[in-house]
């Protein structure tokens, strides 16, 4: 996948559903826990994002991720860094 394309809520929704199988609306500002995603589902999500987008997500940054919106920001920051390098 091209690093020039930003990571969107639609991308995250697809990966979350593939990784955890939870359906329903994904609100960018609700905490993952409230959306029904546990730490194992998020770990699988991070792994899928890394594999699909060819990036390595920073564990310290991921430790602060609580919402889909914040995860999208982290992924796009990493994609921008890869694209600039």
N, C-alpha and C positions, 0 to 999 in steps of 0.2 A: 504494500500500500504506500502511496506517495506521502512523504512527510510534508508536502506543500499544502495538503488538504487538512483543514482543522478537524479536530476530534469534536463531535457534536453530541448532543443529548440523544439523538437517534442512534448514533454509533454505540453509545454506552448502554442504551436500552436493549439493543440487539444482543450485545455481549453479556449483559446481566441475565437476560432471559435464557441464553444458551448455557451459561455457567450455572445458574441456580434454578432455572425453570419456573421462577415466580412470574406471574402475569399481573397485569394491572398497570395503571398510570405510574410513571416515574416522574415525581416532582423534583426539580433540581435543588430546592431548598429544604427538603425534608431529610432528616437523618436516615442513613441506610437502615438502622435498626427499626425505625418506625415503618419503613417500607418493606420490612420482612427479610432483610439480608443479614446473615450472621457473618462472623469473621472468616469462616471457611469459604463461604460463597464469595466474599470480597477477595480473598487470596486467589481463588480460581479466576476471578474477573481480572485481577492485576496481571496474572500469568498470561491470560488470553490477550490482553491489551499489548503486553510486551512482545509476545510472539507475532501478533498480527501487524503491529506497527513498527517492529524492529527497534524498539527502544528498551532501555533499562530504567525502570522507575526507582527513584530514590526512596529507600526504606524510611528515612526520617520524614520526608514529605508525606509519604503514605500514612505514617502514624498520626498525622494531624487531619487526614481526610475524614470527614464525617457525613458529607452530603454528595449527591451526584454532581452538583455544580462545582464543588471544590475539587473533586476528582478530575472533572473535565479541564479545569484550570491547570492542574498538575500535569496532566497528559499533554496539553497544548504547550506548556512551558518546555517540556522535554522534547516534543516534536520540533519546536522552534530552535532549540539548541542543536539538535541533530541537523536541521536544515541549514543552520548558519555555519556548521562545522564542515 
